[in-house]
Amino acid sequence: MSNVLVYTLDGKIYINLTNRCTNECIFCLRNDKSDVKGQELWLDNENSTAQDVINQFEKIYPATPSEEIIFCGYGEPMLKIDELKEVAKYIKTKLPKSKIRVNTNGHANFVYKRNVVPELKGLVDEFSVSLNGATKEEYNELSQPKFDEAYEEVKKFIKACADEKISVVASVVEGYKGRHLDLKKCEQIAKDLGAKFRVREWIVNGY
């Protein structure tokens, strides 16, 4: 099986950079299946380069000329930030009118021990950041982070995006196996951090 680094969903192009993640979310689609609409997203290895991604993108784009490209797969895309930046730069050069979104758990600044958001200005048009809770306890239950300060780091990352004037959406997964969040409180947290707010209804069977 070859690594699927670029795939399509609902007429949009997605980039699957890595399977590594700093969370083990209990609602994550990859816990229950290995594919999205038949496209296998578990990678054979983590050695793929930006050029590998670009090569696959060039094959897929003509058939799916999407104006929005999303970094989102079976892992946390910001864990391969150098590859992400190189691919985003290529896309912006080739398709200057395209919109690039990164779906992230917001842990990158903790991982790299620096604020990486300014490095992505002009390359990323929008960040969608998984807030996933109105409290640290709620976040920890749903997201199962691998370090203790994760929830605060998520909020700091959201604010860092807003401070750089990059569009940022704080998202939550609602309704996982009967769990319900305080959506008003989550929305207020997002607003206070300078972000838009999005509720993602849990999809029982995935895509």
C-alpha positions as a Markdown table, in Angstrom:
| # | Residue | x | y | z |
|---|---|---|---|---|
| 1 | Met | 0.0 | 0.0 | 0.0 |
| 2 | Ser | 1.4 | 3.4 | -1.0 |
| 3 | Asn | 1.1 | 6.4 | 1.3 |
| 4 | Val | -2.0 | 8.5 | 0.7 |
| 5 | Leu | -0.7 | 12.0 | 1.3 |
| 6 | Val | -3.4 | 13.8 | -0.7 |
| 7 | Tyr | -7.0 | 12.8 | -0.9 |
| 8 | Thr | -10.4 | 14.3 | -1.7 |
| 9 | Leu | -13.6 | 14.7 | 0.2 |
| 10 | Asp | -16.8 | 16.5 | -0.9 |
| 11 | Gly | -15.0 | 18.2 | -3.7 |
| 12 | Lys | -12.1 | 19.6 | -1.6 |
| 13 | Ile | -8.5 | 18.5 | -1.4 |
| 14 | Tyr | -7.0 | 17.3 | 1.9 |
| 15 | Ile | -3.4 | 16.7 | 2.8 |
| 16 | Asn | -2.5 | 13.9 | 5.2 |
| 17 | Leu | 1.0 | 14.7 | 6.3 |
| 18 | Thr | 1.4 | 12.4 | 9.3 |
| 19 | Asn | -0.3 | 9.9 | 11.6 |
| 20 | Arg | 1.5 | 11.2 | 14.7 |
| 21 | Cys | -0.5 | 13.2 | 17.2 |
| 22 | Thr | -0.2 | 14.6 | 20.7 |
| 23 | Asn | -3.8 | 13.7 | 21.4 |
| 24 | Glu | -5.7 | 10.4 | 21.5 |
| 25 | Cys | -9.2 | 11.8 | 21.1 |
| 26 | Ile | -11.9 | 9.3 | 22.1 |
| 27 | Phe | -14.1 | 10.4 | 19.2 |
| 28 | Cys | -11.3 | 10.3 | 16.5 |
| 29 | Leu | -12.5 | 8.7 | 13.3 |
| 30 | Arg | -9.2 | 6.7 | 13.0 |
| 31 | Asn | -10.1 | 4.7 | 16.1 |
| 32 | Asp | -12.8 | 2.9 | 14.2 |
| 33 | Lys | -11.7 | 2.8 | 10.6 |
| 34 | Ser | -8.6 | 3.2 | 8.3 |
| 35 | Asp | -10.1 | 5.1 | 5.5 |
| 36 | Val | -12.2 | 8.1 | 4.4 |
| 37 | Lys | -14.5 | 7.1 | 1.6 |
| 38 | Gly | -12.2 | 4.3 | 0.6 |
| 39 | Gln | -9.0 | 6.4 | 0.8 |
| 40 | Glu | -6.6 | 4.7 | 3.2 |
| 41 | Leu | -5.1 | 7.3 | 5.5 |
| 42 | Trp | -2.9 | 5.1 | 7.7 |
| 43 | Leu | 0.6 | 5.8 | 6.3 |
| 44 | Asp | 3.3 | 3.1 | 5.8 |
| 45 | Asn | 5.9 | 5.4 | 7.3 |
| 46 | Glu | 6.5 | 8.9 | 8.4 |
| 47 | Asn | 9.3 | 9.6 | 5.9 |
| 48 | Ser | 7.3 | 11.4 | 3.2 |
| 49 | Thr | 8.8 | 14.7 | 2.1 |
| 50 | Ala | 7.1 | 17.9 | 0.9 |
| 51 | Gln | 8.0 | 16.9 | -2.7 |
| 52 | Asp | 6.2 | 13.6 | -2.2 |
| 53 | Val | 3.1 | 15.6 | -1.2 |
| 54 | Ile | 3.5 | 18.0 | -4.1 |
| 55 | Asn | 3.8 | 15.1 | -6.6 |
| 56 | Gln | 0.5 | 13.6 | -5.4 |
| 57 | Phe | -1.2 | 17.0 | -5.3 |
| 58 | Glu | -0.2 | 17.6 | -9.0 |
| 59 | Lys | -1.9 | 14.3 | -10.0 |
| 60 | Ile | -5.1 | 15.0 | -8.0 |
| 61 | Tyr | -5.6 | 18.8 | -8.6 |
| 62 | Pro | -6.6 | 18.6 | -12.3 |
| 63 | Ala | -9.4 | 16.2 | -11.5 |
| 64 | Thr | -10.5 | 18.1 | -8.4 |
| 65 | Pro | -9.7 | 21.8 | -8.9 |
| 66 | Ser | -10.6 | 22.8 | -5.4 |
| 67 | Glu | -10.2 | 26.4 | -4.3 |
| 68 | Glu | -9.8 | 25.2 | -0.7 |
| 69 | Ile | -7.0 | 22.9 | 0.4 |
| 70 | Ile | -7.1 | 21.6 | 3.9 |
| 71 | Phe | -4.2 | 20.1 | 5.9 |
| 72 | Cys | -6.1 | 17.4 | 7.8 |
| 73 | Gly | -5.7 | 13.6 | 7.9 |
| 74 | Tyr | -5.1 | 10.8 | 10.4 |
| 75 | Gly | -2.7 | 12.9 | 12.5 |
| 76 | Glu | -1.6 | 16.4 | 13.6 |
| 77 | Pro | -0.3 | 18.2 | 10.5 |
| 78 | Met | 1.7 | 20.8 | 12.5 |
| 79 | Leu | 4.0 | 18.0 | 13.7 |
| 80 | Lys | 5.5 | 18.2 | 10.2 |
| 81 | Ile | 5.7 | 22.0 | 10.1 |
| 82 | Asp | 8.6 | 22.3 | 7.7 |
| 83 | Glu | 6.8 | 20.1 | 5.2 |
| 84 | Leu | 3.6 | 22.0 | 5.8 |
| 85 | Lys | 5.2 | 25.3 | 5.1 |
| 86 | Glu | 6.9 | 24.1 | 1.9 |
| 87 | Val | 3.8 | 22.6 | 0.5 |
| 88 | Ala | 1.7 | 25.6 | 1.4 |
| 89 | Lys | 4.3 | 27.9 | -0.3 |
| 90 | Tyr | 4.1 | 25.7 | -3.4 |
| 91 | Ile | 0.3 | 25.9 | -3.4 |
| 92 | Lys | 0.2 | 29.7 | -2.9 |
| 93 | Thr | 2.7 | 30.1 | -5.8 |
| 94 | Lys | 0.8 | 27.8 | -8.1 |
| 95 | Leu | -2.7 | 28.7 | -7.1 |
| 96 | Pro | -2.6 | 32.2 | -5.6 |
| 97 | Lys | -6.4 | 32.4 | -5.3 |
| 98 | Ser | -6.6 | 29.3 | -3.2 |
| 99 | Lys | -7.5 | 29.2 | 0.4 |
| 100 | Ile | -5.4 | 27.1 | 2.7 |
| 101 | Arg | -6.8 | 25.8 | 6.0 |
| 102 | Val | -5.0 | 23.9 | 8.7 |
| 103 | Asn | -7.0 | 21.7 | 11.1 |
| 104 | Thr | -5.0 | 21.5 | 14.2 |
| 105 | Asn | -5.1 | 20.6 | 17.9 |
| 106 | Gly | -3.2 | 23.7 | 18.8 |
| 107 | His | -0.2 | 22.1 | 20.5 |
| 108 | Ala | 2.4 | 23.3 | 18.0 |
| 109 | Asn | 3.8 | 26.1 | 20.1 |
| 110 | Phe | 4.3 | 23.7 | 23.0 |
| 111 | Val | 5.9 | 21.1 | 20.8 |
| 112 | Tyr | 8.4 | 23.5 | 19.2 |
| 113 | Lys | 8.9 | 25.7 | 22.3 |
| 114 | Arg | 8.3 | 28.9 | 20.2 |
| 115 | Asn | 5.4 | 30.7 | 18.7 |
| 116 | Val | 5.3 | 29.3 | 15.2 |
| 117 | Val | 2.2 | 31.2 | 14.1 |
| 118 | Pro | 4.1 | 34.2 | 12.5 |
| 119 | Glu | 6.0 | 31.7 | 10.3 |
| 120 | Leu | 2.7 | 30.7 | 8.7 |
| 121 | Lys | 1.4 | 34.1 | 8.0 |
| 122 | Gly | 0.8 | 34.5 | 4.3 |
| 123 | Leu | 0.8 | 30.7 | 3.9 |
| 124 | Val | -2.2 | 29.7 | 6.0 |
| 125 | Asp | -5.5 | 31.6 | 5.5 |
| 126 | Glu | -7.3 | 29.9 | 8.4 |
| 127 | Phe | -6.7 | 27.7 | 11.4 |
| 128 | Ser | -9.4 | 25.5 | 12.7 |
| 129 | Val | -8.3 | 24.6 | 16.3 |
| 130 | Ser | -9.9 | 21.9 | 18.4 |
| 131 | Leu | -11.1 | 23.5 | 21.6 |
| 132 | Asn | -13.2 | 20.5 | 22.5 |
| 133 | Gly | -14.3 | 21.6 | 26.0 |
| 134 | Ala | -15.3 | 24.4 | 28.3 |
| 135 | Thr | -12.9 | 23.2 | 31.0 |
| 136 | Lys | -9.5 | 21.5 | 31.3 |
| 137 | Glu | -11.2 | 18.4 | 32.7 |
| 138 | Glu | -13.7 | 18.2 | 29.9 |
| 139 | Tyr | -11.0 | 18.7 | 27.3 |
| 140 | Asn | -8.8 | 16.0 | 28.9 |
| 141 | Glu | -11.7 | 13.5 | 29.0 |
| 142 | Leu | -12.4 | 14.0 | 25.3 |
| 143 | Ser | -9.0 | 14.7 | 23.8 |
| 144 | Gln | -6.7 | 12.5 | 26.0 |
| 145 | Pro | -3.7 | 14.8 | 25.5 |
| 146 | Lys | -0.2 | 13.4 | 26.1 |
| 147 | Phe | 0.9 | 16.4 | 28.3 |
| 148 | Asp | -0.7 | 18.2 | 31.2 |
| 149 | Glu | -0.8 | 21.8 | 30.0 |
| 150 | Ala | -2.6 | 20.9 | 26.7 |
| 151 | Tyr | -5.9 | 22.8 | 27.3 |
| 152 | Glu | -4.1 | 26.1 | 28.2 |
| 153 | Glu | -1.8 | 25.6 | 25.2 |
| 154 | Val | -4.8 | 25.3 | 22.9 |
| 155 | Lys | -6.2 | 28.6 | 24.1 |
| 156 | Lys | -2.8 | 30.3 | 23.8 |
| 157 | Phe | -2.5 | 29.0 | 20.2 |
| 158 | Ile | -5.9 | 30.3 | 19.3 |
| 159 | Lys | -5.0 | 33.8 | 20.7 |
| 160 | Ala | -1.7 | 33.7 | 18.9 |
| 161 | Cys | -3.5 | 33.2 | 15.6 |
| 162 | Ala | -5.9 | 36.0 | 16.4 |
| 163 | Asp | -3.0 | 38.3 | 17.4 |
| 164 | Glu | -1.4 | 37.7 | 14.0 |
| 165 | Lys | -4.7 | 38.6 | 12.3 |
| 166 | Ile | -5.0 | 35.1 | 10.8 |
| 167 | Ser | -8.6 | 33.8 | 10.7 |
| 168 | Val | -9.1 | 31.3 | 13.4 |
| 169 | Val | -12.0 | 29.0 | 14.3 |
| 170 | Ala | -12.3 | 27.3 | 17.6 |
| 171 | Ser | -14.2 | 24.0 | 17.1 |
| 172 | Val | -15.8 | 21.5 | 19.4 |
| 173 | Val | -17.2 | 18.0 | 18.8 |
| 174 | Glu | -20.7 | 17.8 | 20.2 |
| 175 | Gly | -22.8 | 14.8 | 21.0 |
| 176 | Tyr | -20.2 | 12.0 | 21.2 |
| 177 | Lys | -22.1 | 9.0 | 22.7 |
| 178 | Gly | -24.5 | 11.3 | 24.5 |
| 179 | Arg | -21.9 | 13.7 | 25.9 |
| 180 | His | -23.0 | 17.3 | 25.7 |
| 181 | Leu | -20.8 | 20.3 | 26.1 |
| 182 | Asp | -21.7 | 23.8 | 27.5 |
| 183 | Leu | -21.8 | 25.3 | 24.0 |
| 184 | Lys | -22.5 | 28.8 | 25.2 |
| 185 | Lys | -19.4 | 28.7 | 27.5 |
| 186 | Cys | -17.3 | 27.3 | 24.7 |
| 187 | Glu | -18.5 | 30.0 | 22.3 |
| 188 | Gln | -17.7 | 32.7 | 24.9 |
| 189 | Ile | -14.1 | 31.3 | 25.3 |
| 190 | Ala | -13.7 | 31.4 | 21.6 |
| 191 | Lys | -14.9 | 34.9 | 21.3 |
| 192 | Asp | -12.7 | 36.1 | 24.2 |
| 193 | Leu | -9.7 | 34.6 | 22.4 |
| 194 | Gly | -10.6 | 36.4 | 19.1 |
| 195 | Ala | -11.8 | 33.3 | 17.3 |
| 196 | Lys | -15.0 | 32.3 | 15.5 |
| 197 | Phe | -16.8 | 29.3 | 16.8 |
| 198 | Arg | -17.9 | 26.1 | 15.2 |
| 199 | Val | -19.8 | 23.1 | 16.5 |
| 200 | Arg | -19.0 | 19.8 | 14.8 |
| 201 | Glu | -21.7 | 17.2 | 15.3 |
| 202 | Trp | -20.3 | 13.8 | 16.0 |
| 203 | Ile | -20.6 | 11.6 | 13.0 |
| 204 | Val | -21.5 | 8.1 | 14.3 |
| 205 | Asn | -20.2 | 6.1 | 11.4 |
| 206 | Gly | -17.7 | 8.6 | 10.1 |
| 207 | Tyr | -17.6 | 9.4 | 6.4 |
